[in-house]
Amino acid sequence: MKKVLCYLLLSVVAVSFAQAQTIQLKLGHYAAENHPASLAAKMFAEGVEKRTHGQIKIALYPNNTLGSPPAVLEQSIRGDVDMALPSQGQLGLHIEKFNCVMLPFIFESYAHAEKVIDGPFIAWAAADLEKIGLVFLSNWEWGFRNLTNSKRPVNTPGDVRGLMVRTPPGLPYRAAMEALGAVVATVDFNDLQKALREGVIDAEENPVAVIYSNRIYDIHKYLAMTGHTYNSMVHVINKKVWAKLTSEQQKVLREESVAAGTWMRKTVRNAEAEQIEKMKQVGVQVTYPDRDKFKAMMKTAYNRMSAAAGEENIKEFVRMVEAAK
């Protein structure tokens, strides 16, 4: 009987100890629950939990549950949220170098962008992330941003003039649209559908996957594949939280982040053509403007971004881009 009681006591202690060793982490992001980013986040959380044998459990907060993208990023910097998936535009509010990624029409393709941001760019910018209290895990995806509106087809830069376009906060988003003569309004993404339905905003710009997963095509029947700027989700973790993990746990988090990001990239890029076709089938008119004509209008945008991102930073980034062609 004593042996049984001792065994039960030891079992309780072992379970309690195991539970005490469990690390609970929060990951907040802005993608809709049916967007590939949410599926990638689930893949990441499941992979980490499996490989750490339940030592690390990750609670997911998609679709701006914890606040707007800039707010969630700030919470991650403070340590109130352990991990986040900000875009370069959101990081650019804190670190000048990240604004460079969103120079209008700077990348020729997904492969070109990937070669730059995974290679020389992050090697150049990662230390700046650590200065504000974040550790870089990997780049995921978001995509080339395109323009939708409720007024007219967009075939030339002149077709954008006068449209009231919603952009996220941050100069890189505004600068490209204002260079084309649009009137820019900053509307929280959670309020975007309402603003579009009420006609308060004429247009918005986002990657195809966002337009599709958020059913913006139900409201806007004109989609112009401008591909004016590119950005991705950047998977970051609070530096103090990272320091508390063992080297093996850090290795698992980084490897699972890379795996999830790689899957998301393939999924987003492979799905674009099918999503565009489905939007066409419900009455969306899709145009493919000459990007060179739009790029020719970007002088003021480059000047403004040079001032915001730092002229030397812009020069260094352009050098990376040219070398990667």
GIGI-V218285 format. One record per backbone hydrogen bond with DSSP energy under -0.5 kcal/mol. NH is the residue of the N-H (numbers start at 1). CO is the residue of the C=O. E is the energy in kcal/mol with one decimal. If there is no record, write none. Layout:
NH:CO:E + NH:CO:E
//
This chain:
5:1:-2.5 + 6:2:-2.6 + 7:3:-2.4 + 8:4:-2.8 + 9:5:-2.5 + 10:6:-2.6 + 11:7:-2.3 + 12:8:-2.3 + 13:9:-2.4 + 14:10:-2.6 + 15:11:-2.5 + 16:12:-2.7 + 17:13:-2.7 + 18:14:-2.4 + 19:15:-2.7 + 20:16:-2.3 + 21:17:-1.5 + 22:18:-0.6 + 22:19:-0.9 + 23:55:-4.3 + 24:22:-0.6 + 25:23:-0.6 + 25:57:-2.8 + 27:59:-2.6 + 28:83:-2.1 + 29:61:-2.3 + 35:32:-1.7 + 38:32:-0.5 + 38:35:-1.1 + 39:35:-1.5 + 40:36:-2.7 + 41:37:-2.3 + 42:38:-2.0 + 43:39:-2.2 + 44:40:-2.6 + 45:41:-2.6 + 46:42:-2.7 + 47:43:-2.4 + 48:44:-2.5 + 49:45:-2.3 + 50:46:-2.4 + 51:47:-2.4 + 52:48:-1.9 + 53:50:-1.1 + 54:49:-3.0 + 55:52:-1.5 + 57:23:-2.8 + 57:55:-0.5 + 59:25:-3.1 + 59:57:-0.5 + 61:27:-2.6 + 63:31:-2.2 + 64:29:-1.9 + 65:62:-1.6 + 67:64:-1.4 + 72:68:-2.6 + 73:69:-2.2 + 74:70:-2.0 + 75:71:-2.1 + 76:72:-1.9 + 77:73:-2.2 + 78:74:-2.1 + 79:75:-1.5 + 80:75:-2.0 + 81:75:-1.3 + 83:26:-2.5 + 84:236:-1.9 + 85:28:-0.8 + 86:234:-0.6 + 88:232:-0.6 + 91:87:-2.2 + 92:88:-2.0 + 93:90:-1.2 + 94:91:-2.0 + 95:91:-2.6 + 98:95:-1.1 + 99:95:-0.5 + 99:96:-1.6 + 100:96:-0.6 + 100:97:-1.2 + 101:98:-0.7 + 102:99:-1.2 + 103:100:-1.8 + 105:228:-2.8 + 106:103:-1.4 + 113:109:-2.2 + 114:110:-2.9 + 115:111:-2.1 + 116:112:-1.4 + 117:113:-2.8 + 118:114:-2.1 + 121:116:-2.2 + 122:117:-0.6 + 123:119:-1.6 + 124:120:-1.4 + 125:121:-2.1 + 126:122:-2.4 + 128:125:-0.8 + 129:125:-1.3 + 130:126:-1.7 + 131:127:-1.4 + 132:128:-0.8 + 132:129:-1.0 + 133:130:-1.1 + 134:129:-2.2 + 135:237:-2.7 + 137:235:-2.9 + 138:235:-1.0 + 140:233:-3.2 + 143:231:-2.4 + 145:229:-3.3 + 146:206:-2.4 + 147:224:-1.9 + 148:204:-2.9 + 149:222:-2.0 + 150:202:-1.9 + 155:153:-0.6 + 159:156:-1.5 + 160:157:-1.5 + 161:157:-0.8 + 162:181:-2.4 + 163:160:-2.1 + 165:163:-0.8 + 165:183:-2.6 + 166:203:-2.9 + 167:185:-1.9 + 173:170:-0.7 + 174:170:-1.4 + 175:171:-3.3 + 176:172:-1.0 + 177:173:-1.1 + 178:174:-3.0 + 179:175:-1.8 + 180:176:-0.8 + 180:177:-0.7 + 181:178:-1.3 + 182:177:-2.2 + 183:163:-2.9 + 184:182:-0.6 + 185:165:-2.6 + 187:167:-0.7 + 187:185:-0.7 + 191:188:-1.9 + 192:189:-1.2 + 193:189:-0.5 + 195:191:-2.1 + 196:192:-2.7 + 197:193:-2.7 + 198:194:-2.1 + 199:196:-0.9 + 200:195:-1.6 + 201:195:-1.3 + 202:164:-1.3 + 203:164:-2.3 + 204:148:-2.0 + 205:166:-0.9 + 206:146:-2.2 + 210:207:-0.6 + 211:207:-2.2 + 212:208:-2.7 + 213:209:-2.6 + 214:210:-1.9 + 215:212:-1.4 + 216:211:-2.1 + 217:211:-0.8 + 218:215:-1.6 + 219:216:-1.6 + 220:216:-2.7 + 221:219:-0.5 + 222:149:-1.2 + 223:285:-2.5 + 224:147:-3.5 + 225:223:-0.6 + 225:287:-2.8 + 226:224:-2.2 + 228:145:-1.3 + 231:143:-1.3 + 234:86:-3.2 + 235:138:-2.6 + 235:233:-0.6 + 236:84:-2.2 + 236:234:-0.6 + 237:135:-2.0 + 238:82:-2.9 + 239:133:-2.7 + 242:238:-2.5 + 243:239:-1.9 + 244:240:-0.8 + 244:241:-0.8 + 245:241:-0.5 + 245:242:-1.3 + 250:246:-2.6 + 251:247:-2.0 + 252:248:-2.1 + 253:249:-2.5 + 254:250:-2.4 + 255:251:-2.4 + 256:252:-2.8 + 257:253:-2.0 + 258:254:-2.3 + 259:255:-2.2 + 260:256:-2.3 + 261:257:-2.6 + 262:258:-2.5 + 263:259:-2.1 + 264:260:-2.4 + 265:261:-2.4 + 266:262:-2.0 + 267:263:-2.4 + 268:264:-3.0 + 269:265:-2.3 + 270:266:-2.4 + 271:267:-1.7 + 272:268:-0.9 + 275:271:-2.6 + 276:272:-2.6 + 277:273:-2.1 + 278:274:-2.2 + 279:275:-2.0 + 280:276:-2.2 + 281:277:-1.8 + 282:278:-0.7 + 282:279:-0.7 + 283:280:-1.8 + 284:279:-2.3 + 285:221:-3.4 + 286:284:-0.7 + 287:223:-2.5 + 290:155:-0.7 + 291:289:-0.8 + 293:290:-0.8 + 294:290:-1.1 + 295:291:-2.9 + 296:292:-1.8 + 297:294:-1.6 + 298:295:-1.8 + 302:298:-2.6 + 303:299:-2.3 + 304:300:-2.4 + 305:301:-2.5 + 306:302:-2.2 + 307:303:-1.6 + 308:304:-1.7 + 309:305:-3.3 + 310:306:-1.3 + 314:310:-2.4 + 315:311:-2.2 + 316:312:-2.3 + 317:313:-2.5 + 318:314:-2.8 + 319:315:-1.9 + 320:316:-1.8 + 321:317:-2.4 + 322:318:-2.6 + 323:319:-2.1 + 324:320:-1.4 + 325:322:-1.0
//
